[in-house]
């Protein structure tokens, strides 16, 4: 066999590897299921195994084809006979992908208080295929379900609820949330879209929304100004706008055009004009922005974290497998230290972040299913959601980028691997649900207003209580926790401009420590019950990389090799 044939055969073997069950190929995630679902780990693991096989063998090829530039969604304003339709037309693969994702039943799980983490385990696996045109709508739909749980009844509510949780993509309803306006962006208080009470006391929406993802959603959550005298976010109500009215007619809004985005291209995003659209207030209008933040945006940030981690881990799987089959200068490239370090960094950081977001979501489940949850618990969850969203988005683009590095020139080819698409999706996801600076500033405001850092530090201290094994790591984390406390005090006593600059560093240290502590707990459980030290190896490298910041030496090299082999 000549070198050309051998090289191509290596690539054929690599491609076959990519069709393996993505759940089965992630033993650490399998352990996380055991860690959080002790009594029913086997049954849930079986279901996730079945879904993981569908993601690799069926979903990813559908998504790849759907993302081809000639297969992207298009807006058809009129039918062939000149009838106004305003229809978004999708490639058939979009529908097939939707059947797989929604067919997992994740929306029914998300609908029941206390089952969010289980639902997001499926979502994490589906996100290995990227945004896929559906994962953003999944998060938006979950947001509507949460609003429904916390808002008064209205005549259509029961039917809408049933439609939103239907696992059949061809008959269900999907949701959207339209907040962004051209003049506002993150400054939602500048929103100008109006909600006007008609003579019959029904609400109508007038105005434009600038960035409307899942533009062809069946149900839309929208912010609108219910009183022009009340400025800022206090004057915003939260309303539900159905695409089709009960009499079968289209609601009064139209899609101006679709956005041509760098990523998440198979999910239609557009600019929409509301021309008196009939709307249902979601609770008291004066509580609208509060409901948006606590029910919708908060939840979306949890979903965004799982989505980015799914993309990141798939990028790692692709690059790791490639490095085992690709030969250069006589060896598989996985044997070269710089490639090893690249892969180890992605895996260690991803494993730590997954431990952090799973712990956060487990706390959310406890909060949702408890009758004794406090406002203090809610504030801690808001902080944790913001921290997790920040770090996952911050690192994910870098992870996919470095996975492409492993493939070198091949990594830039759209038809060679999903990595270019994953990179494009990751860039969009990075800024959805709040940019890095938006999240940092919200955390700073919460520190100043609610002293939420005190609750956070108490939570971390409590998490370390009773840990006897790994005393060196435990003592280091306790020491860093005390240092963080002092840094936060210094931050809050500093001049306002310095606060806004230094919050960047403090936020980063907060989530690093939080992730390390959660990974330590999972790692100790894994070595006790699975006889595997995989997570502790990831933790050791994570600490060396981000907390100790050790110099590169032989110990550093050995820690890398333990992670990727």
RAQUI-V986872 format. One record per residue. N is the residue number from 1. RES is the residue in one small letter. SS is DSSP state (H for helix, E for strand, C for the rest). PHI is phi in whole degrees, 0 to 359 (none if undefined). OMEGA is omega in whole degrees, 0 to 359 (999 if undefined). Layout:
# RAQUI-V986872
N_RES_SS_PHI_OMEGA / N_RES_SS_PHI_OMEGA
This chain:
# RAQUI-V986872
1_x_C_none_179 / 2_x_C_279_185 / 3_x_H_298_180 / 4_x_H_297_180 / 5_x_H_297_181 / 6_x_H_295_179 / 7_x_H_298_180 / 8_x_H_290_177 / 9_x_H_298_177 / 10_x_H_299_180 / 11_x_H_292_177 / 12_x_H_297_178 / 13_x_H_296_178 / 14_x_H_297_179 / 15_x_H_299_178 / 16_x_H_296_179 / 17_x_H_300_184 / 18_x_C_289_178 / 19_x_C_271_179 / 20_x_C_291_181 / 21_x_C_300_186 / 22_x_C_289_176 / 23_x_C_288_180 / 24_x_C_296_182 / 25_x_C_279_181 / 26_x_C_233_181 / 27_x_H_301_180 / 28_x_H_293_177 / 29_x_H_291_175 / 30_x_H_300_178 / 31_x_H_295_179 / 32_x_H_301_177 / 33_x_H_294_177 / 34_x_H_296_183 / 35_x_H_295_184 / 36_x_H_265_184 / 37_x_C_231_185 / 38_x_C_305_187 / 39_x_C_281_183 / 40_x_C_231_182 / 41_x_H_298_184 / 42_x_H_296_182 / 43_x_H_291_179 / 44_x_H_293_179 / 45_x_H_299_178 / 46_x_H_297_180 / 47_x_H_294_178 / 48_x_H_292_176 / 49_x_H_298_180 / 50_x_H_298_180 / 51_x_H_292_179 / 52_x_H_299_176 / 53_x_H_293_179 / 54_x_H_292_180 / 55_x_H_297_183 / 56_x_H_286_188 / 57_x_H_274_186 / 58_x_H_246_187 / 59_x_H_293_184 / 60_x_H_301_177 / 61_x_H_299_178 / 62_x_H_296_181 / 63_x_H_293_178 / 64_x_H_302_181 / 65_x_H_291_180 / 66_x_H_296_182 / 67_x_C_279_177 / 68_x_C_301_191 / 69_x_H_302_179 / 70_x_H_275_183 / 71_x_H_251_183 / 72_x_C_286_180 / 73_x_C_299_178 / 74_x_E_226_181 / 75_x_E_260_175 / 76_x_E_251_184 / 77_x_E_288_184 / 78_x_E_226_176 / 79_x_C_280_181 / 80_x_C_296_180 / 81_x_C_256_175 / 82_x_C_87_179 / 83_x_C_280_179 / 84_x_E_292_182 / 85_x_E_240_182 / 86_x_E_53_187 / 87_x_E_265_172 / 88_x_E_265_184 / 89_x_E_258_180 / 90_x_C_251_172 / 91_x_C_294_179 / 92_x_H_307_180 / 93_x_H_295_177 / 94_x_H_297_180 / 95_x_H_293_180 / 96_x_H_296_177 / 97_x_H_295_178 / 98_x_H_298_179 / 99_x_H_298_181 / 100_x_H_291_186 / 101_x_H_292_181 / 102_x_H_290_179 / 103_x_C_295_177 / 104_x_C_292_183 / 105_x_C_82_185 / 106_x_H_295_181 / 107_x_H_287_176 / 108_x_H_296_178 / 109_x_H_295_182 / 110_x_H_295_183 / 111_x_H_286_184 / 112_x_C_264_179 / 113_x_C_305_180 / 114_x_C_98_183 / 115_x_C_246_184 / 116_x_H_296_182 / 117_x_H_299_179 / 118_x_H_299_178 / 119_x_H_300_183 / 120_x_H_287_173 / 121_x_H_294_174 / 122_x_H_293_181 / 123_x_H_298_177 / 124_x_H_302_180 / 125_x_H_291_180 / 126_x_H_296_181 / 127_x_H_288_173 / 128_x_H_299_178 / 129_x_H_271_183 / 130_x_C_88_179 / 131_x_C_294_170 / 132_x_C_65_180 / 133_x_C_81_187 / 134_x_C_232_188 / 135_x_H_288_172 / 136_x_H_294_175 / 137_x_H_301_177 / 138_x_H_301_180 / 139_x_H_296_179 / 140_x_H_294_178 / 141_x_H_298_177 / 142_x_H_299_178 / 143_x_H_296_178 / 144_x_H_296_178 / 145_x_H_302_181 / 146_x_H_292_177 / 147_x_H_297_179 / 148_x_H_302_181 / 149_x_H_296_187 / 150_x_C_247_180 / 151_x_C_231_181 / 152_x_C_297_178 / 153_x_C_289_172 / 154_x_C_215_191 / 155_x_C_306_185 / 156_x_C_270_190 / 157_x_H_302_184 / 158_x_H_299_180 / 159_x_H_291_178 / 160_x_H_299_181 / 161_x_H_301_180 / 162_x_H_298_181 / 163_x_H_293_181 / 164_x_H_291_182 / 165_x_C_259_178 / 166_x_C_293_181 / 167_x_C_282_180 / 168_x_C_271_185 / 169_x_C_296_182 / 170_x_C_282_182 / 171_x_C_238_185 / 172_x_C_277_172 / 173_x_C_251_172 / 174_x_C_245_185 / 175_x_E_249_175 / 176_x_E_212_174 / 177_x_E_228_183 / 178_x_E_250_181 / 179_x_C_239_190 / 180_x_C_296_173 / 181_x_C_235_190 / 182_x_C_301_184 / 183_x_C_271_191 / 184_x_C_252_188 / 185_x_C_64_179 / 186_x_C_291_179 / 187_x_C_276_187 / 188_x_H_297_180 / 189_x_H_299_178 / 190_x_H_272_182 / 191_x_C_304_186 / 192_x_C_242_178 / 193_x_C_306_188 / 194_x_E_256_168 / 195_x_E_245_185 / 196_x_E_244_176 / 197_x_E_276_178 / 198_x_C_284_179 / 199_x_C_305_179 / 200_x_C_274_178 / 201_x_C_71_175 / 202_x_C_270_184 / 203_x_E_268_177 / 204_x_E_230_183 / 205_x_E_252_178 / 206_x_E_231_177 / 207_x_E_135_182 / 208_x_E_233_172 / 209_x_E_243_194 / 210_x_E_270_183 / 211_x_E_226_186 / 212_x_E_245_179 / 213_x_E_278_190 / 214_x_C_58_186 / 215_x_C_299_179 / 216_x_C_259_179 / 217_x_C_297_178 / 218_x_C_279_180 / 219_x_E_228_185 / 220_x_E_239_167 / 221_x_E_269_185 / 222_x_E_223_172 / 223_x_E_268_178 / 224_x_E_208_184 / 225_x_E_278_182 / 226_x_C_275_180 / 227_x_C_212_184 / 228_x_C_291_179 / 229_x_C_286_182 / 230_x_C_273_183 / 231_x_C_275_176 / 232_x_H_69_184 / 233_x_H_289_181 / 234_x_H_295_180 / 235_x_H_269_182 / 236_x_E_260_172 / 237_x_E_258_178 / 238_x_E_245_186 / 239_x_E_231_175 / 240_x_E_254_180 / 241_x_E_243_176 / 242_x_E_281_179 / 243_x_C_291_181 / 244_x_E_241_180 / 245_x_C_281_183 / 246_x_C_299_180 / 247_x_C_276_178 / 248_x_C_91_180 / 249_x_C_277_175 / 250_x_E_289_174 / 251_x_C_289_189 / 252_x_C_273_169 / 253_x_E_210_182 / 254_x_E_220_180 / 255_x_E_272_182 / 256_x_E_289_179 / 257_x_E_192_175 / 258_x_E_267_177 / 259_x_C_277_172 / 260_x_C_262_187 / 261_x_C_268_177 / 262_x_C_290_180 / 263_x_C_218_185 / 264_x_C_45_191 / 265_x_C_286_183 / 266_x_C_277_174 / 267_x_C_258_187 / 268_x_C_291_173 / 269_x_E_242_184 / 270_x_E_212_171 / 271_x_E_255_187 / 272_x_E_232_177 / 273_x_E_257_178 / 274_x_E_258_190 / 275_x_E_237_183 / 276_x_E_93_182 / 277_x_E_294_179 / 278_x_E_292_186 / 279_x_E_219_179 / 280_x_E_245_178 / 281_x_E_292_178 / 282_x_C_265_183 / 283_x_C_86_179 / 284_x_C_303_185 / 285_x_H_299_181 / 286_x_H_290_178 / 287_x_H_261_189 / 288_x_H_301_184 / 289_x_H_292_177 / 290_x_H_300_178 / 291_x_H_295_178 / 292_x_H_301_184 / 293_x_H_291_187 / 294_x_H_280_183 / 295_x_H_258_190 / 296_x_H_264_184 / 297_x_H_294_177 / 298_x_H_303_181 / 299_x_H_294_180 / 300_x_H_299_179 / 301_x_H_290_174 / 302_x_H_295_179 / 303_x_H_298_181 / 304_x_H_299_179 / 305_x_H_296_178 / 306_x_H_295_180 / 307_x_H_297_181 / 308_x_H_294_180 / 309_x_H_291_175 / 310_x_H_298_177 / 311_x_H_299_182 / 312_x_H_299_183 / 313_x_H_290_176 / 314_x_H_296_177 / 315_x_H_300_177 / 316_x_H_297_180 / 317_x_H_302_181 / 318_x_H_297_183 / 319_x_H_290_180 / 320_x_H_297_179 / 321_x_H_296_179 / 322_x_H_300_183 / 323_x_H_295_178 / 324_x_H_281_183 / 325_x_H_259_183 / 326_x_C_278_179 / 327_x_E_254_174 / 328_x_E_211_179 / 329_x_C_56_171 / 330_x_C_91_183 / 331_x_E_223_168 / 332_x_E_300_189 / 333_x_H_291_177 / 334_x_H_295_181 / 335_x_H_279_182 / 336_x_C_273_188 / 337_x_H_306_182 / 338_x_H_291_175 / 339_x_H_291_178 / 340_x_H_303_181 / 341_x_H_298_179 / 342_x_H_304_182 / 343_x_H_291_181 / 344_x_H_297_180 / 345_x_H_297_179 / 346_x_H_299_185 / 347_x_H_293_182 / 348_x_H_297_180 / 349_x_H_293_179 / 350_x_H_297_181 / 351_x_H_296_179 / 352_x_H_293_181 / 353_x_H_293_179 / 354_x_H_294_176 / 355_x_H_299_181 / 356_x_H_292_184 / 357_x_H_286_178 / 358_x_H_290_176 / 359_x_H_296_179 / 360_x_H_301_182 / 361_x_H_290_176 / 362_x_H_295_175 / 363_x_H_294_177 / 364_x_H_297_178 / 365_x_H_298_178 / 366_x_H_296_179 / 367_x_H_297_184 / 368_x_H_292_185 / 369_x_H_263_181 / 370_x_C_258_176 / 371_x_C_269_185 / 372_x_C_246_180 / 373_x_C_293_185 / 374_x_C_248_176 / 375_x_H_295_177 / 376_x_H_295_177 / 377_x_H_297_181 / 378_x_H_297_179 / 379_x_H_293_177 / 380_x_H_298_179 / 381_x_H_296_178 / 382_x_H_297_178 / 383_x_H_298_182 / 384_x_H_295_178 / 385_x_H_298_180 / 386_x_H_293_179 / 387_x_H_297_181 / 388_x_H_295_180 / 389_x_H_297_180 / 390_x_H_301_188 / 391_x_H_287_180 / 392_x_H_295_179 / 393_x_H_291_182 / 394_x_H_296_184 / 395_x_H_268_189 / 396_x_H_296_180 / 397_x_H_301_178 / 398_x_H_297_179 / 399_x_H_298_181 / 400_x_H_294_178 / 401_x_H_302_181 / 402_x_H_286_172 / 403_x_H_294_176 / 404_x_H_296_177 / 405_x_H_305_182 / 406_x_H_297_180 / 407_x_H_276_179 / 408_x_H_55_183 / 409_x_H_300_178 / 410_x_H_298_182 / 411_x_H_294_181 / 412_x_H_271_186 / 413_x_C_270_183 / 414_x_C_299_183 / 415_x_C_274_184 / 416_x_C_274_180 / 417_x_C_205_176 / 418_x_C_286_189 / 419_x_H_302_178 / 420_x_H_301_178 / 421_x_H_294_178 / 422_x_H_297_178 / 423_x_H_294_180 / 424_x_H_296_177 / 425_x_H_297_184 / 426_x_H_295_179 / 427_x_H_294_178 / 428_x_H_290_182 / 429_x_H_298_181 / 430_x_H_301_185 / 431_x_H_257_174 / 432_x_C_293_176 / 433_x_C_62_175 / 434_x_C_112_177 / 435_x_C_290_178 / 436_x_H_305_182 / 437_x_H_292_177 / 438_x_H_299_180 / 439_x_H_293_179 / 440_x_H_300_183 / 441_x_H_290_176 / 442_x_H_294_178 / 443_x_H_297_178 / 444_x_H_298_179 / 445_x_H_297_179 / 446_x_H_293_176 / 447_x_H_296_184 / 448_x_H_288_185 / 449_x_H_275_188 / 450_x_H_243_185 / 451_x_C_52_185 / 452_x_H_294_178 / 453_x_H_298_179 / 454_x_H_296_178 / 455_x_H_296_179 / 456_x_H_298_181 / 457_x_H_296_177 / 458_x_H_297_179 / 459_x_H_296_180 / 460_x_H_293_178 / 461_x_H_299_179 / 462_x_H_294_181 / 463_x_H_295_182 / 464_x_H_273_181 / 465_x_C_295_175 / 466_x_C_87_178 / 467_x_C_280_183 / 468_x_C_260_181 / 469_x_C_285_181 / 470_x_C_50_184 / 471_x_H_299_182 / 472_x_H_296_180 / 473_x_H_293_182 / 474_x_H_299_179 / 475_x_H_295_178 / 476_x_H_298_181 / 477_x_H_294_176 / 478_x_H_296_178 / 479_x_H_297_180 / 480_x_H_293_177 / 481_x_H_295_177 / 482_x_H_294_178 / 483_x_H_295_179 / 484_x_H_297_179 / 485_x_H_302_179 / 486_x_H_294_180 / 487_x_H_297_179 / 488_x_H_292_177 / 489_x_H_300_179 / 490_x_H_298_180 / 491_x_H_300_186 / 492_x_H_290_178 / 493_x_C_268_185 / 494_x_C_274_179 / 495_x_C_294_191 / 496_x_H_304_181 / 497_x_H_291_177 / 498_x_H_291_175 / 499_x_H_304_185 / 500_x_H_291_175 / 501_x_H_277_186 / 502_x_H_280_178 / 503_x_H_298_178 / 504_x_H_301_180 / 505_x_H_292_183 / 506_x_H_296_178 / 507_x_H_302_180 / 508_x_H_298_179 / 509_x_H_293_179 / 510_x_H_299_184 / 511_x_H_283_176 / 512_x_H_298_180 / 513_x_H_293_179 / 514_x_H_300_181 / 515_x_H_295_181 / 516_x_H_297_181 / 517_x_H_294_179 / 518_x_H_292_178 / 519_x_H_290_176 / 520_x_H_299_180 / 521_x_H_299_179 / 522_x_H_294_182 / 523_x_H_296_179 / 524_x_H_294_177 / 525_x_H_294_182 / 526_x_H_295_182 / 527_x_H_290_180 / 528_x_H_282_187 / 529_x_H_257_183 / 530_x_C_244_183 / 531_x_C_54_178 / 532_x_C_234_178 / 533_x_C_251_184 / 534_x_H_303_183 / 535_x_H_289_177 / 536_x_H_292_175 / 537_x_H_296_177 / 538_x_H_297_180 / 539_x_H_296_180 / 540_x_H_302_180 / 541_x_H_292_179 / 542_x_H_301_179 / 543_x_H_293_178 / 544_x_H_299_185 / 545_x_H_282_192 / 546_x_H_241_185 / 547_x_C_249_174 / 548_x_C_281_185 / 549_x_C_56_182 / 550_x_C_292_173 / 551_x_C_288_179 / 552_x_C_284_178 / 553_x_C_215_183 / 554_x_H_297_178 / 555_x_H_297_178 / 556_x_H_299_180 / 557_x_H_299_181 / 558_x_H_296_180 / 559_x_H_294_177 / 560_x_H_294_184 / 561_x_H_297_179 / 562_x_H_295_184 / 563_x_H_282_191 / 564_x_H_262_179 / 565_x_C_259_999
